[in-house]
């Protein structure tokens, strides 16, 4: 009974940690969007997208409003979006997206995390060529009527549409990301999340032990406050 309780407690805390990390990420996305184009969603497409992502993550509206207000303050930090690349153990390529107010601190922390977890940080472009930057739009299952919308989605830039038991995912090229955003807004369709991701061109298969070594680095990177997303090609 004690072991079951401990496992449940661990899962609960992991879920809370993931939610807290997600809210922090959204907060930085809001800050970047507001600094770029102002605090009014109607005049700021990027901010509208981030607000929709916050809804999809069940982030309370008062927290979103507070983040927008904070981002509008002159005292708010200026966050820069930076990308770092490297290899995990077993040659698995890693792309790390960060939002930071201190790139010197961030690059030092990311390099240390690679080193401490059996990886190595590379130069810009060292692994990015193994990935394609794609638009990824996730919808709750049943949100899209594909019989009616599939051709329109393709016209709006959809390269692939996949549906599983939980959700429908629409993929676009990097250049069609904005086009798809406009199409969804015009149709009044709300995605759970809309973002650009680095998707691997090839998938790497490893045994369980090797996978754990790679995921240890991935989890360490994801735990850093400046890291927004981590991408790899592990199956």
N, C-alpha and C positions, 0 to 999 in steps of 0.2 A: 504493500500500500504506500509505504514511504517513497519508494522509487517512482511509482506512478505519479505521486504528487509532485516530486521534484522535477520529473520530465514535463509535466503540465506547467509548472511554475516557470521552468526554463523557456518553454515555448511562448508563454504569456509575455515574459520580459523581452524575448527576442522580437515579438510582434510590436510591443511598445517602442523598442529601440528603432525598429524599422520605420514606424510611424513618425517618431521624433525626427529621424534623419530625413524622411520625406518632407516634413514640414519645414525643416531648416533649408532644404534644397529649394522648395517653393519660395521661401522668404528671400533667398538670394536671387532667384529668377525674377521676382517682383522688383527687387532693388535695381537690377540691371535694366529691366524693361522701363521702369519709371525714369531712371537717369537718361535713358536713350530718347524717350518720346513723351515724357510727362505722365501725370497721375490719372488722367481721364481715360477710362477704357474705350469710350467711343472714338477717341482720337488716336488710340494706341493698339494696333492689332496684336502686337506681341504680348502686351499686358492682358488683353482679352483672352488670349490663348493660355497664359499662365493661370489666370483666374479660373478658367474652365478645368485646367489640370488640378487645381486646388480642390474644386468641387468633386472631381473624380476620386480624389484621395480622402474625401470627407473632412477636409480642413475647415474648421468653423469659420463662418463669414466674418465674425468679429476679429479673428486673427488675421484674415486676409486684409480687412480694412485697416487694421493697425499696421500691417506690413507696408501697405501703400502709403499711409500717413508718415510712417517712419522713413520710408524711401524718399519722400518729398522734402524731408528736412535737410538743411545744409550740413547738419552734423553727421548725417548718415555716411558711412564709408562708401568709397567708390570701388566696386568689385570689378575685376578683370576676368575675362574668360580665357583660360589657358589650357593647352593640351600637352600632355607628356606621354611618351611612348617607351616601351621596354619589353623585356621578356620575363615570363614566369619560369619556374623550373620546367624542365623537359621541352624547352624551346617554344612555349606557348606565347604568342604575341599578345601584348596588353596595350590598350589605349585608355588613358585616364583623363577625363574631363574635370576641370577644376574651376571654381569661382573664388577669387581671393583678393583681399585688399593688400596683400604682401607677397608678391611672387617669389621674393628671395627666401622667405620662410617656407613657402609651399614647396618649391623645388627641392629644398634641403630635406623636408619631411618625406616627400615622395621617394627621393633617392634612397633615404635611409630605410624606408619600408621595403623597397625592392631588395636592398642588400640584406636586411635582417631575415627575409623570408625566401632566400634562395634564388632571387631573380637578379636582373641587371637592367638598369635604366639606359635607354639608348638616345640617340640624337633625333631631332625632328625629322620625320620621314622614314625612320628606320623600320617601322612596322605598319604605318598607316596605309601603305600600298596594298596590304593584305585585306583591307576592309573597304566597303563602299558606304558612303554616308547616305542614308535613306530617311525619308519621312515615314514615321510609324504612327498610325492612328488606331487606337483601341476603342472598341464600342462594346457595351453590355450586350449579351446575347439577345437577339430579337430586336435590337434598337434599329438596325438597318433592314429594310425590306429589299433584299438583293434582287428579287424578281423584277421589281420596279426600278431599282437604282443602279444596278450593275453597269449598264452601258453609260449612264451619266457619270458614274465614278471613274470609269475608264477614260471618258472624255476629259474629266477633271485632272487626270494624271495618274490614276491608279495603275501600278504595274502588276500587282498581285493582291488577291483577296483571300484570306484564310479564315475559316471558322472552326472552332473546336467546341467542347462542351461548356466552356465558360465565356467566350467572347469572340468577336469578329475583329480581325486585324486587317487594315488596309495599308499597303506599302506604296510609296511613291519614290521617284528619284529626288535627289537633293533640289534640283531646279524646279520641280513641280510642287514642292512642299507648300509654298505660298498660294499657289493656284488652288490646291485642295482645301486649304483653310478658308479661302474666300467662297468656294463652292459649298462647303458645309455650313458656313454662316448664312449664306443666301437661302439654303434649304431648311435652316433652323435645326440642324442636326448637331447634337452635342456628343463629342467623344469623351471617353473617360480620361484619355490622355492623348496629346498631340505633341510629338517631339522628333527631333533629328537624332538618329542613332548611327553608330558605326557597326555595320553588320559584316561578319567575316565572309570572305570569298570562298574559303574552304574550312571544313570542320576537322578538328583533331581528336582522335580517339585515344584514351589512355586507360590503364587499369585503375582500380579503385584507390590504391595507395598513391599513385602518381596524381590522380585527380585531387585527392585531399591536399597534397602539397601545393598544387596550383591554387586551389580554393582558399587555402590559408593566406596566401598573398592577396588574393582578390578581396577577402573579408577585411584584411588589415588596411588595404587601400580605401575600401568603402567606409571604414570607421574613421578616417581622417576628416576633420571638420571642413577642410577646404575642397574635398573631393565631391563632385556632383554625381558622376557616373563612371563605371569601369566596364570596358568591353574586352572580350577575349574570344578565341575560337574553339574553346573546349566544348566537346559534345555534351 
